[in-house]
Amino acid sequence: FTQVPGGALADRFGPKSVLITALAGSATCCLLLPRMADAFGLRGIYYTMACMGALQGPMFPASSVYLSRWMPSNGDEKAWGTSMLDIGISIGSLLIIPIVTTLAEQIGWRSTFYAIGSGSVAFVLLY
């Protein structure tokens, strides 16, 4: 439900601003999740994850706006860029599962959320 407003916001304020804001919000939720679990149990996890998902919603349409402005207006180039975005999302989703599983086994699930959230914050600061 946040993808449509995300696309409109990317058109109005620029896709980079929307991507940074969405990723920063998502990273914040990731960092807060273990504390919410301790404070509110399963309900805290549920609401934090729901908030994280809502914050991530604008990222795909903002990425599409980014590509439409960055890629040449030749239809083939834009199609190639969109395909690469879709492939990157799929590969990233595929790779993150064994990474976070290994992290959770080694350092615990709470520390895994802190590590992923911290990495996301670092990316936002560098981007």
TAFENVEN-V51095 format. One record per helix or strand of 3 or more residues. SS is the DSSP state (@ for helix, = for strand). FROM is the first residue (numbers start at 0). LEN is the number of residues. Records with the same first field share a line. If there is no record, write none. Layout:
SS->FROM-LEN ; FROM-LEN
This chain:
@->2-11 ; 14-26 ; 41-29 ; 74-33 ; 108-18
